[in-house]
Each structure stands twice: as structure tokens, then as C-alpha cells.
């Protein structure tokens, strides 16, 4: 293999490992403030929303298809059901919409 490729692989491994290792080393034995814990607890949801929302708008030429599917998924999820039922319900709503 080329040394450039090996260097890139090692560099990517370091760049991936360091941000995951630093919080464990820096905050070992320390308790974060409740406010900061609340913010960090919501980061995965915000990231997931930022990744999914653009796809909702461009899933088909008809923008309503994505918006109706997202609204159905949100309303079903808001009731507190299991995620699989949320997905199945959203698919069912979009199947009905496509028939219209």
C-alpha cells in the first residue's frame, strides 16, 4: 500500500478516537452541572432532526408527500407508541396519500 493511504488511515483513526476519549479523561470523577447534562442529553435528537429534515423535503417531486409523512410520524410518535409502529403508521398514511 501507498504510504499516503496508510498515513490517511492512521490520521482518520486518531481524529475519530481523540474526541471520544477526551470527555472520559477530562471529566473522570466529576459531575457536570444539570443544565449542561440537559443540553447534552438532547444533542442526539437535534442531530437526527438535522440529518432527516432535508430528506423529508426532497423525497419526491411532491413536497406534500414528505411533509404528510413527517407529520404522521410526529403525531404517531407523540402518542408514545413504539418506534416500529410509528414507521408502519407513517408508511400506511403515505400509502393512502399515494392512492389519492
N, CA, C and O atoms as a Tinker XYZ file with bonds, in Angstrom:
   400  protein
     1  N      0.832000   -1.190000    0.000000    73     2
     2  CA     0.000000    0.000000    0.000000    64     1     3
     3  C      0.869000    1.242000    0.000000    63     2     4     5
     4  O      2.022000    1.232000    0.431000    81     3
     5  N      0.294000    2.270000   -0.480000    73     3     6
     6  CA     0.969000    3.551000   -0.556000    64     5     7
     7  C      1.067000    4.162000    0.851000    63     6     8     9
     8  O      0.139000    4.033000    1.650000    81     7
     9  N      2.183000    4.821000    1.147000    73     7    10
    10  CA     2.350000    5.428000    2.475000    64     9    11
    11  C      1.349000    6.550000    2.713000    63    10    12    13
    12  O      0.980000    6.808000    3.858000    81    11
    13  N      0.910000    7.208000    1.674000    73    11    14
    14  CA    -0.093000    8.265000    1.821000    64    13    15
    15  C     -1.404000    7.690000    2.332000    63    14    16    17
    16  O     -2.053000    8.285000    3.192000    81    15
    17  N     -1.791000    6.548000    1.813000    73    15    18
    18  CA    -3.034000    5.909000    2.250000    64    17    19
    19  C     -2.918000    5.463000    3.701000    63    18    20    21
    20  O     -3.848000    5.652000    4.485000    81    19
    21  N     -1.790000    4.875000    4.059000    73    19    22
    22  CA    -1.589000    4.432000    5.447000    64    21    23
    23  C     -1.603000    5.629000    6.391000    63    22    24    25
    24  O     -2.194000    5.561000    7.468000    81    23
    25  N     -0.960000    6.718000    5.998000    73    23    26
    26  CA    -0.959000    7.933000    6.808000    64    25    27
    27  C     -2.376000    8.478000    6.972000    63    26    28    29
    28  O     -2.750000    8.916000    8.061000    81    27
    29  N     -3.158000    8.454000    5.909000    73    27    30
    30  CA    -4.543000    8.930000    5.988000    64    29    31
    31  C     -5.371000    8.048000    6.915000    63    30    32    33
    32  O     -6.174000    8.562000    7.693000    81    31
    33  N     -5.195000    6.752000    6.848000    73    31    34
    34  CA    -5.940000    5.834000    7.715000    64    33    35
    35  C     -5.584000    6.077000    9.177000    63    34    36    37
    36  O     -6.470000    6.129000   10.029000    81    35
    37  N     -4.302000    6.225000    9.471000    73    35    38
    38  CA    -3.871000    6.497000   10.848000    64    37    39
    39  C     -4.406000    7.853000   11.309000    63    38    40    41
    40  O     -4.860000    7.987000   12.445000    81    39
    41  N     -4.355000    8.847000   10.438000    73    39    42
    42  CA    -4.885000   10.176000   10.779000    64    41    43
    43  C     -6.375000   10.140000   11.058000    63    42    44    45
    44  O     -6.839000   10.769000   12.009000    81    43
    45  N     -7.140000    9.410000   10.240000    73    43    46
    46  CA    -8.573000    9.302000   10.470000    64    45    47
    47  C     -8.872000    8.561000   11.760000    63    46    48    49
    48  O     -9.832000    8.892000   12.456000    81    47
    49  N     -8.063000    7.561000   12.088000    73    47    50
    50  CA    -8.264000    6.826000   13.338000    64    49    51
    51  C     -8.031000    7.749000   14.539000    63    50    52    53
    52  O     -8.792000    7.717000   15.506000    81    51
    53  N     -6.990000    8.558000   14.476000    73    51    54
    54  CA    -6.693000    9.483000   15.570000    64    53    55
    55  C     -7.802000   10.527000   15.703000    63    54    56    57
    56  O     -8.260000   10.816000   16.808000    81    55
    57  N     -8.225000   11.085000   14.583000    73    55    58
    58  CA    -9.269000   12.112000   14.600000    64    57    59
    59  C    -10.588000   11.538000   15.112000    63    58    60    61
    60  O    -11.371000   12.263000   15.725000    81    59
    61  N    -10.845000   10.275000   14.880000    73    59    62
    62  CA   -12.063000    9.640000   15.379000    64    61    63
    63  C    -11.935000    9.298000   16.853000    63    62    64    65
    64  O    -12.892000    9.467000   17.608000    81    63
    65  N    -10.796000    8.829000   17.268000    73    63    66
    66  CA   -10.611000    8.348000   18.638000    64    65    67
    67  C    -10.505000    9.483000   19.656000    63    66    68    69
    68  O    -11.092000    9.396000   20.735000    81    67
    69  N     -9.776000   10.533000   19.333000    73    67    70
    70  CA    -9.497000   11.595000   20.303000    64    69    71
    71  C    -10.777000   12.263000   20.815000    63    70    72    73
    72  O    -10.908000   12.399000   22.032000    81    71
    73  N    -11.723000   12.687000   19.985000    73    71    74
    74  CA   -12.936000   13.319000   20.536000    64    73    75
    75  C    -13.774000   12.373000   21.398000    63    74    76    77
    76  O    -14.516000   12.829000   22.267000    81    75
    77  N    -13.666000   11.093000   21.174000    73    75    78
    78  CA   -14.417000   10.141000   22.003000    64    77    79
    79  C    -13.702000    9.853000   23.322000    63    78    80    81
    80  O    -14.343000    9.536000   24.324000    81    79
    81  N    -12.388000    9.962000   23.320000    73    79    82
    82  CA   -11.606000    9.657000   24.512000    64    81    83
    83  C    -11.508000   10.860000   25.445000    63    82    84    85
    84  O    -11.494000   10.684000   26.663000    81    83
    85  N    -11.442000   12.058000   24.914000    73    83    86
    86  CA   -11.228000   13.254000   25.732000    64    85    87
    87  C    -12.264000   13.448000   26.839000    63    86    88    89
    88  O    -11.869000   13.729000   27.970000    81    87
    89  N    -13.562000   13.316000   26.578000    73    87    90
    90  CA   -14.517000   13.507000   27.685000    64    89    91
    91  C    -14.299000   12.535000   28.837000    63    90    92    93
    92  O    -14.475000   12.906000   29.997000    81    91
    93  N    -13.922000   11.305000   28.538000    73    91    94
    94  CA   -13.677000   10.339000   29.611000    64    93    95
    95  C    -12.460000   10.731000   30.436000    63    94    96    97
    96  O    -12.453000   10.554000   31.654000    81    95
    97  N    -11.445000   11.254000   29.793000    73    95    98
    98  CA   -10.227000   11.627000   30.505000    64    97    99
    99  C    -10.431000   12.943000   31.266000    63    98   100   101
   100  O    -10.029000   13.053000   32.425000    81    99
   101  N    -11.045000   13.927000   30.633000    73    99   102
   102  CA   -11.182000   15.248000   31.246000    64   101   103
   103  C    -12.210000   15.286000   32.367000    63   102   104   105
   104  O    -12.031000   16.028000   33.333000    81   103
   105  N    -13.281000   14.505000   32.265000    73   103   106
   106  CA   -14.361000   14.584000   33.243000    64   105   107
   107  C    -14.436000   13.357000   34.150000    63   106   108   109
   108  O    -15.484000   13.091000   34.739000    81   107
   109  N    -13.358000   12.621000   34.269000    73   107   110
   110  CA   -13.340000   11.439000   35.134000    64   109   111
   111  C    -13.537000   11.863000   36.588000    63   110   112   113
   112  O    -12.785000   12.684000   37.114000    81   111
   113  N    -14.555000   11.294000   37.226000    73   111   114
   114  CA   -14.811000   11.583000   38.625000    64   113   115
   115  C    -15.503000   12.907000   38.879000    63   114   116   117
   116  O    -15.687000   13.280000   40.037000    81   115
   117  N    -15.891000   13.628000   37.849000    73   115   118
   118  CA   -16.557000   14.923000   38.006000    64   117   119
   119  C    -18.014000   14.808000   37.584000    63   118   120   121
   120  O    -18.367000   14.013000   36.713000    81   119
   121  N    -18.842000   15.609000   38.212000    73   119   122
   122  CA   -20.262000   15.664000   37.875000    64   121   123
   123  C    -20.511000   16.954000   37.092000    63   122   124   125
   124  O    -20.176000   18.040000   37.565000    81   123
   125  N    -21.089000   16.841000   35.912000    73   123   126
   126  CA   -21.420000   18.018000   35.126000    64   125   127
   127  C    -22.652000   18.695000   35.713000    63   126   128   129
   128  O    -23.490000   18.025000   36.316000    81   127
   129  N    -22.779000   20.018000   35.547000    73   127   130
   130  CA   -23.988000   20.705000   36.023000    64   129   131
   131  C    -25.237000   20.159000   35.323000    63   130   132   133
   132  O    -25.175000   19.704000   34.181000    81   131
   133  N    -26.360000   20.214000   36.023000    73   131   134
   134  CA   -27.607000   19.687000   35.477000    64   133   135
   135  C    -27.989000   20.366000   34.157000    63   134   136   137
   136  O    -28.504000   19.721000   33.244000    81   135
   137  N    -27.730000   21.677000   34.069000    73   135   138
   138  CA   -28.056000   22.403000   32.844000    64   137   139
   139  C    -27.288000   21.838000   31.652000    63   138   140   141
   140  O    -27.868000   21.623000   30.588000    81   139
   141  N    -25.999000   21.597000   31.822000    73   139   142
   142  CA   -25.167000   21.059000   30.747000    64   141   143
   143  C    -25.558000   19.626000   30.415000    63   142   144   145
   144  O    -25.538000   19.237000   29.248000    81   143
   145  N    -25.915000   18.835000   31.426000    73   143   146
   146  CA   -26.378000   17.475000   31.165000    64   145   147
   147  C    -27.658000   17.482000   30.348000    63   146   148   149
   148  O    -27.837000   16.643000   29.464000    81   147
   149  N    -28.555000   18.427000   30.637000    73   147   150
   150  CA   -29.797000   18.543000   29.878000    64   149   151
   151  C    -29.542000   18.873000   28.414000    63   150   152   153
   152  O    -30.202000   18.335000   27.525000    81   151
   153  N    -28.585000   19.757000   28.171000    73   151   154
   154  CA   -28.239000   20.107000   26.790000    64   153   155
   155  C    -27.633000   18.908000   26.077000    63   154   156   157
   156  O    -28.023000   18.587000   24.954000    81   155
   157  N    -26.684000   18.248000   26.721000    73   155   158
   158  CA   -26.011000   17.107000   26.094000    64   157   159
   159  C    -26.962000   15.932000   25.858000    63   158   160   161
   160  O    -26.764000   15.145000   24.932000    81   159
   161  N    -27.984000   15.818000   26.689000    73   159   162
   162  CA   -28.949000   14.744000   26.526000    64   161   163
   163  C    -29.780000   14.935000   25.252000    63   162   164   165
   164  O    -30.272000   13.959000   24.687000    81   163
   165  N    -29.941000   16.178000   24.797000    73   163   166
   166  CA   -30.760000   16.465000   23.624000    64   165   167
   167  C    -29.968000   16.548000   22.324000    63   166   168   169
   168  O    -30.566000   16.681000   21.256000    81   167
   169  N    -28.670000   16.475000   22.383000    73   167   170
   170  CA   -27.842000   16.559000   21.176000    64   169   171
   171  C    -28.165000   15.464000   20.155000    63   170   172   173
   172  O    -28.263000   15.779000   18.969000    81   171
   173  N    -28.335000   14.198000   20.545000    73   171   174
   174  CA   -28.646000   13.175000   19.533000    64   173   175
   175  C    -29.944000   13.457000   18.788000    63   174   176   177
   176  O    -30.024000   13.211000   17.585000    81   175
   177  N    -30.961000   13.969000   19.478000    73   175   178
   178  CA   -32.233000   14.260000   18.822000    64   177   179
   179  C    -32.093000   15.430000   17.849000    63   178   180   181
   180  O    -32.650000   15.399000   16.751000    81   179
   181  N    -31.358000   16.449000   18.248000    73   179   182
   182  CA   -31.149000   17.594000   17.362000    64   181   183
   183  C    -30.357000   17.193000   16.126000    63   182   184   185
   184  O    -30.657000   17.638000   15.019000    81   183
   185  N    -29.351000   16.357000   16.315000    73   183   186
   186  CA   -28.547000   15.894000   15.184000    64   185   187
   187  C    -29.379000   15.039000   14.242000    63   186   188   189
   188  O    -29.292000   15.192000   13.023000    81   187
   189  N    -30.173000   14.153000   14.790000    73   187   190
   190  CA   -31.026000   13.299000   13.971000    64   189   191
   191  C    -32.018000   14.144000   13.183000    63   190   192   193
   192  O    -32.253000   13.887000   12.003000    81   191
   193  N    -32.592000   15.137000   13.821000    73   191   194
   194  CA   -33.521000   16.024000   13.120000    64   193   195
   195  C    -32.847000   16.791000   11.995000    63   194   196   197
   196  O    -33.423000   16.956000   10.920000    81   195
   197  N    -31.633000   17.259000   12.238000    73   195   198
   198  CA   -30.901000   17.994000   11.202000    64   197   199
   199  C    -30.536000   17.100000   10.030000    63   198   200   201
   200  O    -30.450000   17.572000    8.896000    81   199
   201  N    -30.320000   15.824000   10.284000    73   199   202
   202  CA   -29.988000   14.896000    9.202000    64   201   203
   203  C    -31.223000   14.459000    8.418000    63   202   204   205
   204  O    -31.145000   14.261000    7.205000    81   203
   205  N    -32.349000   14.308000    9.087000    73   203   206
   206  CA   -33.540000   13.774000    8.440000    64   205   207
   207  C    -34.353000   14.841000    7.726000    63   206   208   209
   208  O    -34.861000   14.585000    6.634000    81   207
   209  N    -34.495000   16.031000    8.306000    73   207   210
   210  CA   -35.423000   17.028000    7.769000    64   209   211
   211  C    -35.179000   17.396000    6.306000    63   210   212   213
   212  O    -36.147000   17.470000    5.550000    81   211
   213  N    -33.944000   17.630000    5.865000    73   211   214
   214  CA   -33.763000   17.949000    4.439000    64   213   215
   215  C    -34.251000   16.833000    3.517000    63   214   216   217
   216  O    -34.767000   17.111000    2.434000    81   215
   217  N    -34.096000   15.597000    3.924000    73   215   218
   218  CA   -34.569000   14.472000    3.124000    64   217   219
   219  C    -36.071000   14.421000    3.024000    63   218   220   221
   220  O    -36.615000   13.938000    2.031000    81   219
   221  N    -36.750000   14.916000    4.045000    73   219   222
   222  CA   -38.217000   14.947000    4.034000    64   221   223
   223  C    -38.706000   15.853000    2.920000    63   222   224   225
   224  O    -39.718000   15.562000    2.283000    81   223
   225  N    -38.005000   16.936000    2.680000    73   223   226
   226  CA   -38.459000   17.908000    1.684000    64   225   227
   227  C    -38.172000   17.494000    0.247000    63   226   228   229
   228  O    -38.800000   18.013000   -0.676000    81   227
   229  N    -37.245000   16.576000    0.038000    73   227   230
   230  CA   -36.875000   16.210000   -1.332000    64   229   231
   231  C    -37.096000   14.734000   -1.630000    63   230   232   233
   232  O    -36.500000   14.199000   -2.566000    81   231
   233  N    -37.949000   14.062000   -0.844000    73   231   234
   234  CA   -38.140000   12.631000   -1.022000    64   233   235
   235  C    -38.820000   12.319000   -2.355000    63   234   236   237
   236  O    -38.550000   11.280000   -2.956000    81   235
   237  N    -39.687000   13.197000   -2.815000    73   235   238
   238  CA   -40.338000   13.062000   -4.112000    64   237   239
   239  C    -40.506000   14.444000   -4.696000    63   238   240   241
   240  O    -40.211000   15.443000   -4.040000    81   239
   241  N    -40.980000   14.507000   -5.932000    73   239   242
   242  CA   -41.235000   15.812000   -6.539000    64   241   243
   243  C    -42.346000   16.550000   -5.797000    63   242   244   245
   244  O    -42.338000   17.778000   -5.712000    81   243
   245  N    -43.297000   15.793000   -5.262000    73   243   246
   246  CA   -44.392000   16.363000   -4.499000    64   245   247
   247  C    -43.925000   16.598000   -3.067000    63   246   248   249
   248  O    -43.734000   15.645000   -2.312000    81   247
   249  N    -43.740000   17.865000   -2.689000    73   247   250
   250  CA   -43.230000   18.184000   -1.354000    64   249   251
   251  C    -44.208000   17.765000   -0.264000    63   250   252   253
   252  O    -43.807000   17.493000    0.867000    81   251
   253  N    -45.495000   17.715000   -0.608000    73   251   254
   254  CA   -46.509000   17.319000    0.378000    64   253   255
   255  C    -46.334000   15.876000    0.820000    63   254   256   257
   256  O    -46.702000   15.520000    1.940000    81   255
   257  N    -45.783000   15.052000   -0.038000    73   255   258
   258  CA   -45.558000   13.646000    0.309000    64   257   259
   259  C    -44.661000   13.542000    1.536000    63   258   260   261
   260  O    -44.982000   12.817000    2.477000    81   259
   261  N    -43.560000   14.245000    1.536000    73   259   262
   262  CA   -42.643000   14.222000    2.666000    64   261   263
   263  C    -43.212000   14.900000    3.898000    63   262   264   265
   264  O    -43.032000   14.421000    5.018000    81   263
   265  N    -43.903000   16.020000    3.692000    73   263   266
   266  CA   -44.463000   16.746000    4.830000    64   265   267
   267  C    -45.572000   15.956000    5.516000    63   266   268   269
   268  O    -45.649000   15.934000    6.744000    81   267
   269  N    -46.430000   15.308000    4.733000    73   267   270
   270  CA   -47.502000   14.491000    5.313000    64   269   271
   271  C    -46.914000   13.293000    6.048000    63   270   272   273
   272  O    -47.372000   12.952000    7.139000    81   271
   273  N    -45.906000   12.651000    5.464000    73   271   274
   274  CA   -45.261000   11.520000    6.123000    64   273   275
   275  C    -44.594000   11.928000    7.422000    63   274   276   277
   276  O    -44.686000   11.213000    8.420000    81   275
   277  N    -43.921000   13.073000    7.420000    73   275   278
   278  CA   -43.264000   13.553000    8.638000    64   277   279
   279  C    -44.290000   13.926000    9.703000    63   278   280   281
   280  O    -44.102000   13.633000   10.884000    81   279
   281  N    -45.384000   14.580000    9.278000    73   279   282
   282  CA   -46.435000   14.949000   10.232000    64   281   283
   283  C    -47.085000   13.707000   10.835000    63   282   284   285
   284  O    -47.350000   13.660000   12.036000    81   283
   285  N    -47.339000   12.711000   10.005000    73   283   286
   286  CA   -47.937000   11.473000   10.506000    64   285   287
   287  C    -46.997000   10.786000   11.490000    63   286   288   289
   288  O    -47.433000   10.320000   12.542000    81   287
   289  N    -45.723000   10.720000   11.158000    73   287   290
   290  CA   -44.756000   10.094000   12.054000    64   289   291
   291  C    -44.659000   10.861000   13.371000    63   290   292   293
   292  O    -44.569000   10.256000   14.439000    81   291
   293  N    -44.677000   12.185000   13.296000    73   291   294
   294  CA   -44.605000   13.002000   14.510000    64   293   295
   295  C    -45.830000   12.788000   15.386000    63   294   296   297
   296  O    -45.705000   12.601000   16.596000    81   295
   297  N    -47.007000   12.814000   14.783000    73   295   298
   298  CA   -48.237000   12.636000   15.565000    64   297   299
   299  C    -48.321000   11.245000   16.189000    63   298   300   301
   300  O    -48.742000   11.102000   17.336000    81   299
   301  N    -47.926000   10.237000   15.447000    73   299   302
   302  CA   -47.952000    8.880000   15.988000    64   301   303
   303  C    -46.917000    8.736000   17.102000    63   302   304   305
   304  O    -47.197000    8.121000   18.132000    81   303
   305  N    -45.731000    9.296000   16.902000    73   303   306
   306  CA   -44.684000    9.219000   17.923000    64   305   307
   307  C    -45.077000   10.002000   19.176000    63   306   308   309
   308  O    -44.702000    9.630000   20.288000    81   307
   309  N    -45.828000   11.079000   18.995000    73   307   310
   310  CA   -46.256000   11.907000   20.122000    64   309   311
   311  C    -47.177000   11.139000   21.061000    63   310   312   313
   312  O    -47.263000   11.468000   22.245000    81   311
   313  N    -47.863000   10.122000   20.554000    73   311   314
   314  CA   -48.736000    9.314000   21.407000    64   313   315
   315  C    -47.929000    8.377000   22.298000    63   314   316   317
   316  O    -48.466000    7.840000   23.267000    81   315
   317  N    -46.654000    8.172000   21.990000    73   315   318
   318  CA   -45.787000    7.370000   22.843000    64   317   319
   319  C    -45.682000    5.912000   22.445000    63   318   320   321
   320  O    -45.223000    5.089000   23.237000    81   319
   321  N    -46.098000    5.577000   21.238000    73   319   322
   322  CA   -46.022000    4.181000   20.810000    64   321   323
   323  C    -44.586000    3.809000   20.452000    63   322   324   325
   324  O    -43.716000    4.674000   20.358000    81   323
   325  N    -44.352000    2.537000   20.256000    73   323   326
   326  CA   -43.049000    2.022000   19.872000    64   325   327
   327  C    -42.672000    2.570000   18.495000    63   326   328   329
   328  O    -43.543000    2.859000   17.674000    81   327
   329  N    -41.386000    2.707000   18.252000    73   327   330
   330  CA   -40.892000    3.303000   17.011000    64   329   331
   331  C    -41.318000    2.520000   15.776000    63   330   332   333
   332  O    -41.548000    3.115000   14.724000    81   331
   333  N    -41.425000    1.202000   15.882000    73   331   334
   334  CA   -41.813000    0.414000   14.717000    64   333   335
   335  C    -43.243000    0.740000   14.304000    63   334   336   337
   336  O    -43.556000    0.760000   13.114000    81   335
   337  N    -44.114000    0.998000   15.282000    73   335   338
   338  CA   -45.494000    1.370000   14.960000    64   337   339
   339  C    -45.548000    2.765000   14.350000    63   338   340   341
   340  O    -46.415000    3.054000   13.525000    81   339
   341  N    -44.637000    3.612000   14.747000    73   339   342
   342  CA   -44.543000    4.956000   14.160000    64   341   343
   343  C    -44.159000    4.851000   12.684000    63   342   344   345
   344  O    -44.738000    5.532000   11.838000    81   343
   345  N    -43.198000    4.009000   12.384000    73   343   346
   346  CA   -42.766000    3.827000   10.993000    64   345   347
   347  C    -43.874000    3.189000   10.160000    63   346   348   349
   348  O    -44.162000    3.645000    9.054000    81   347
   349  N    -44.492000    2.137000   10.687000    73   347   350
   350  CA   -45.565000    1.455000    9.956000    64   349   351
   351  C    -46.747000    2.388000    9.740000    63   350   352   353
   352  O    -47.344000    2.398000    8.663000    81   351
   353  N    -47.084000    3.169000   10.754000    73   351   354
   354  CA   -48.189000    4.119000   10.619000    64   353   355
   355  C    -47.909000    5.183000    9.581000    63   354   356   357
   356  O    -48.793000    5.546000    8.805000    81   355
   357  N    -46.695000    5.683000    9.560000    73   355   358
   358  CA   -46.327000    6.687000    8.564000    64   357   359
   359  C    -46.364000    6.104000    7.153000    63   358   360   361
   360  O    -46.801000    6.769000    6.214000    81   359
   361  N    -45.909000    4.868000    7.008000    73   359   362
   362  CA   -45.971000    4.205000    5.703000    64   361   363
   363  C    -47.414000    4.013000    5.279000    63   362   364   365
   364  O    -47.744000    4.191000    4.106000    81   363
   365  N    -48.280000    3.652000    6.218000    73   363   366
   366  CA   -49.694000    3.465000    5.897000    64   365   367
   367  C    -50.344000    4.775000    5.454000    63   366   368   369
   368  O    -51.111000    4.798000    4.491000    81   367
   369  N    -50.038000    5.854000    6.153000    73   367   370
   370  CA   -50.593000    7.157000    5.781000    64   369   371
   371  C    -50.109000    7.571000    4.394000    63   370   372   373
   372  O    -50.890000    8.091000    3.597000    81   371
   373  N    -48.833000    7.345000    4.101000    73   371   374
   374  CA   -48.316000    7.713000    2.790000    64   373   375
   375  C    -48.852000    6.795000    1.697000    63   374   376   377
   376  O    -49.012000    7.225000    0.555000    81   375
   377  N    -49.129000    5.552000    2.027000    73   375   378
   378  CA   -49.751000    4.654000    1.046000    64   377   379
   379  C    -51.142000    5.133000    0.682000    63   378   380   381
   380  O    -51.520000    5.127000   -0.489000    81   379
   381  N    -51.900000    5.547000    1.678000    73   379   382
   382  CA   -53.232000    6.109000    1.416000    64   381   383
   383  C    -53.148000    7.400000    0.618000    63   382   384   385
   384  O    -53.949000    7.628000   -0.287000    81   383
   385  N    -52.172000    8.250000    0.955000    73   383   386
   386  CA   -51.997000    9.507000    0.235000    64   385   387
   387  C    -51.630000    9.261000   -1.234000    63   386   388   389
   388  O    -52.092000    9.981000   -2.119000    81   387
   389  N    -50.819000    8.270000   -1.483000    73   387   390
   390  CA   -50.410000    7.993000   -2.874000    64   389   391
   391  C    -51.559000    7.447000   -3.705000    63   390   392   393
   392  O    -51.546000    7.558000   -4.931000    81   391
   393  N    -52.556000    6.855000   -3.047000    73   391   394
   394  CA   -53.726000    6.356000   -3.783000    64   393   395
   395  C    -54.657000    7.494000   -4.215000    63   394   396   397
   396  O    -55.412000    7.365000   -5.179000    81   395
   397  N    -54.590000    8.585000   -3.498000    73   395   398
   398  CA   -55.473000    9.727000   -3.797000    64   397   399
   399  C    -55.005000   10.499000   -5.004000    63   398   400
   400  O    -55.634000   11.485000   -5.389000    81   399
